[in-house]
C-alpha cells in the first residue's frame, strides 16, 4: 500500500489524532525517577531504565491479551499495576501495593516533549487536534492541562472497550468528530498503533522519536518525521 502524497494529506485531512504516551508525552522523564525511588526504597541497584522498558513490555502484552479474551475491558491502571508487580517479583523485590500504586499514579503527571507545544499551536490553526490513548479517562484528563494548546478532544480506548490496535477506538474517533477515516491523520511513535489506524482507512504519520525502523507491514506510514516540529513543518 503506497503512502499518500503530502499535498493530498494537507488537502483532505480535517482532524489530526495523536497517540499520547511516548508520542506527545514524555514517559521516561517522570517514570524512570519514580521507579528509581521505588528501587532505592527496596535496597535494589537494578537499573530503572531497564525496569521501565521491561514493565512497559509486560503492560503492552497484557493489554493485548485483555483485548482478545472475552470479558469486560480492564482499566489501564489495573493492567499497569499487575505488570509492574510482576516485573518487580522477577528481580526479587516484594514491593507493597502502595509503592506500586504510587508509581502508577505518576502517569497522571506526564508532560509533553519539548518539541510538542509549539508544533500543536501551529497545527491547531488548520486542523482539529484530538488525543487517542490507551489510558483511562481520568488519567487523560489529568494530563490534558499540561499542553499549552488545548486539544479539541481526548478519546480513551475505555470507551471502545478494547486497547489499540483494536479498531473500536479508531472508529470511535470518526464517530465522535463526524469525520471519515481518510480525513483523519493518525500520529504515533508506535508501529502497532499506526498499523491499526491505517487498517481502518486512516492516514498515518510515524513520529519516529527513537530512530527505530517501522517494519515490513503492508500498512506503511504516509509521513515519517523525527518529532512534532517536523510534522508541523510538513503540514502547517
C-alpha positions as CSV (number, residue, x, y, z in Angstrom):
1,X,0.0,0.0,0.0
2,X,1.6,3.2,-1.2
3,X,1.9,6.3,1.1
4,X,-0.4,9.2,0.2
5,X,1.3,12.3,-1.2
6,X,1.8,15.2,1.2
7,X,-0.3,17.5,-0.9
8,X,-3.3,15.1,-0.7
9,X,-2.9,14.8,3.1
10,X,-3.0,18.6,3.5
11,X,-6.0,18.9,1.3
12,X,-8.1,16.1,2.7
13,X,-7.1,16.0,6.4
14,X,-9.6,17.6,8.8
15,X,-8.5,16.1,12.1
16,X,-5.1,15.0,13.4
17,X,-5.4,12.3,16.1
18,X,-2.4,11.8,18.3
19,X,-1.3,8.9,20.4
20,X,-0.3,10.4,23.7
21,X,2.1,8.2,25.6
22,X,5.6,8.5,24.2
23,X,4.3,10.3,21.1
24,X,3.4,13.6,22.7
25,X,4.0,12.9,26.4
26,X,7.4,12.0,27.8
27,X,7.1,8.9,29.9
28,X,10.8,8.4,30.8
29,X,11.4,11.8,32.5
30,X,8.7,11.0,35.0
31,X,8.6,7.3,35.3
32,X,12.3,6.5,35.4
33,X,12.8,8.6,38.6
34,X,9.7,7.2,40.1
35,X,11.0,3.6,39.6
36,X,14.4,4.7,40.8
37,X,12.8,5.8,44.1
38,X,11.0,2.5,44.5
39,X,14.1,0.5,43.8
40,X,16.1,2.6,46.3
41,X,13.5,2.1,48.9
42,X,13.8,-1.6,48.5
43,X,17.7,-1.6,48.6
44,X,18.0,-2.6,44.9
45,X,20.6,-1.3,42.5
46,X,18.6,-2.5,39.5
47,X,18.7,-0.1,36.5
48,X,15.4,1.9,36.5
49,X,15.7,2.5,32.7
50,X,15.8,-1.3,32.1
51,X,12.9,-1.8,34.6
52,X,10.8,0.7,32.7
53,X,11.3,-1.0,29.4
54,X,10.5,-4.4,30.8
55,X,7.5,-3.1,32.7
56,X,6.1,-1.4,29.6
57,X,6.6,-4.5,27.5
58,X,4.7,-6.6,30.1
59,X,2.0,-3.9,30.2
60,X,1.6,-4.0,26.4
61,X,1.4,-7.8,26.3
62,X,-1.2,-7.9,29.0
63,X,-3.3,-5.2,27.3
64,X,-3.3,-7.1,24.1
65,X,-4.4,-10.3,25.9
66,X,-7.2,-8.3,27.6
67,X,-8.5,-7.1,24.2
68,X,-8.6,-10.6,22.8
69,X,-10.3,-12.5,25.6
70,X,-14.0,-12.4,26.5
71,X,-15.0,-10.2,29.3
72,X,-15.1,-6.5,30.3
73,X,-12.3,-4.1,29.5
74,X,-9.7,-4.0,32.2
75,X,-8.6,-0.4,33.2
76,X,-5.1,0.7,32.2
77,X,-4.2,1.3,35.8
78,X,-5.0,-2.3,36.8
79,X,-3.1,-3.8,33.9
80,X,-0.2,-1.5,34.7
81,X,-0.2,-2.3,38.4
82,X,-0.1,-6.1,37.7
83,X,2.6,-5.7,35.1
84,X,4.9,-3.7,37.4
85,X,4.3,-6.0,40.3
86,X,5.3,-9.0,38.1
87,X,8.5,-7.4,36.9
88,X,9.4,-6.4,40.5
89,X,8.9,-10.0,41.6
90,X,11.1,-11.2,38.8
91,X,14.0,-9.2,40.2
92,X,13.3,-10.3,43.7
93,X,11.5,-7.2,45.1
94,X,8.5,-7.8,47.2
95,X,7.1,-4.2,47.0
96,X,3.9,-3.5,48.8
97,X,0.9,-2.4,46.8
98,X,1.1,1.2,47.9
99,X,4.6,1.5,46.5
100,X,3.4,0.1,43.1
101,X,0.3,2.3,43.0
102,X,2.4,5.4,43.8
103,X,4.4,4.7,40.6
104,X,1.2,4.2,38.5
105,X,-0.2,7.4,39.9
106,X,2.8,9.2,38.2
107,X,1.3,8.6,34.8
108,X,-1.0,11.5,35.6
109,X,2.0,13.8,35.9
110,X,3.4,13.3,32.4
111,X,4.4,16.4,30.4
112,X,4.9,16.9,26.7
113,X,8.3,16.6,25.0
114,X,9.9,20.0,24.3
115,X,9.0,19.9,20.6
116,X,5.3,19.4,21.2
117,X,3.6,22.6,22.4
118,X,4.8,24.9,19.6
119,X,4.0,22.4,17.0
120,X,0.5,21.8,18.3
121,X,-0.1,25.6,18.2
122,X,0.8,25.7,14.6
123,X,-1.2,22.6,13.6
124,X,-4.2,23.7,15.6
125,X,-4.6,26.7,13.3
126,X,-5.5,24.4,10.4
127,X,-6.8,21.1,11.9
128,X,-8.8,19.8,14.8
129,X,-6.5,18.1,17.3
130,X,-7.5,15.0,19.3
131,X,-5.7,12.7,21.6
132,X,-6.4,8.9,21.3
133,X,-4.9,6.9,24.1
134,X,-4.9,3.6,25.8
135,X,-5.0,5.5,29.1
136,X,-8.0,5.6,31.4
137,X,-10.3,8.6,31.1
138,X,-9.2,10.1,34.4
139,X,-5.6,9.7,33.5
140,X,-6.0,11.5,30.2
141,X,-8.0,14.4,31.8
142,X,-5.2,14.8,34.3
143,X,-2.6,15.4,31.6
144,X,-4.8,17.4,29.2
145,X,-4.0,20.6,31.0
146,X,-0.2,20.0,30.7
147,X,-0.4,21.0,27.0
148,X,-0.2,24.7,26.1
149,X,-2.6,24.2,23.2
150,X,-6.0,22.9,24.3
151,X,-6.8,19.7,22.4
152,X,-10.2,19.7,20.8
153,X,-10.9,16.3,22.5
154,X,-9.5,13.2,24.1
155,X,-10.7,9.7,23.4
156,X,-9.9,6.9,25.7
157,X,-10.0,3.3,24.5
158,X,-12.0,2.5,27.6
159,X,-15.0,4.0,25.8
160,X,-14.5,1.5,23.0
161,X,-13.9,-1.4,25.3
162,X,-10.6,-2.6,23.8
163,X,-7.0,-1.4,23.6
164,X,-5.4,-0.2,20.4
165,X,-4.8,-1.6,17.8
166,X,-8.4,-3.0,18.1
167,X,-10.4,-1.0,15.5
168,X,-13.0,0.1,18.0
169,X,-11.2,3.2,19.3
170,X,-10.2,4.4,15.8
171,X,-13.8,4.1,14.7
172,X,-14.9,6.0,17.8
173,X,-12.8,9.0,16.8
174,X,-14.6,9.1,13.5
175,X,-18.0,8.8,15.1
176,X,-17.4,11.4,17.8
177,X,-16.0,14.0,15.4
178,X,-18.0,13.2,12.4
179,X,-15.1,12.6,10.0
180,X,-14.4,9.8,7.5
181,X,-11.4,7.7,8.2
182,X,-9.4,9.2,5.3
183,X,-10.0,12.6,6.8
184,X,-8.0,11.6,9.9
185,X,-4.2,11.7,10.1
186,X,-3.2,9.5,13.0
187,X,0.2,10.3,14.5
188,X,2.1,7.9,16.7
189,X,5.6,6.7,17.7
190,X,4.5,3.1,17.7
191,X,4.3,0.8,14.7
192,X,1.4,-1.3,16.1
193,X,-0.7,1.8,16.6
194,X,-0.2,3.2,13.1
195,X,-0.9,-0.2,11.6
196,X,-4.2,-0.3,13.4
197,X,-5.1,3.2,12.2
198,X,-4.2,2.5,8.6
199,X,-6.1,-0.8,8.6
200,X,-9.4,1.1,9.2
201,X,-8.6,3.6,6.5
202,X,-7.0,6.5,8.3
203,X,-3.8,8.2,7.1
204,X,-0.8,7.7,9.2
205,X,2.3,9.7,10.4
206,X,5.1,7.8,12.1
207,X,6.8,10.2,14.6
208,X,10.0,8.3,15.0
209,X,11.4,9.7,18.2
210,X,13.7,6.8,18.9
211,X,15.1,6.2,15.3
212,X,13.5,2.8,15.0
213,X,12.6,1.0,11.7
214,X,8.9,0.9,11.1
215,X,8.9,-2.7,9.9
216,X,7.7,-4.5,6.8
217,X,3.9,-4.2,7.3
218,X,1.7,-3.8,4.3
219,X,0.3,-0.7,6.0
220,X,3.1,1.8,5.8
221,X,3.2,5.4,7.1
222,X,2.3,8.3,4.8
223,X,4.7,10.6,6.6
224,X,7.8,9.8,8.6
225,X,9.2,12.6,10.8
226,X,11.6,12.8,13.8
227,X,9.4,15.0,16.0
228,X,6.3,17.1,16.3
229,X,8.1,20.2,14.9
230,X,9.0,18.3,11.7
231,X,5.4,17.2,11.4
232,X,4.2,20.8,11.7
233,X,6.7,21.8,9.0
234,X,5.2,19.2,6.7
235,X,1.6,20.0,7.3
236,X,1.1,23.6,8.6
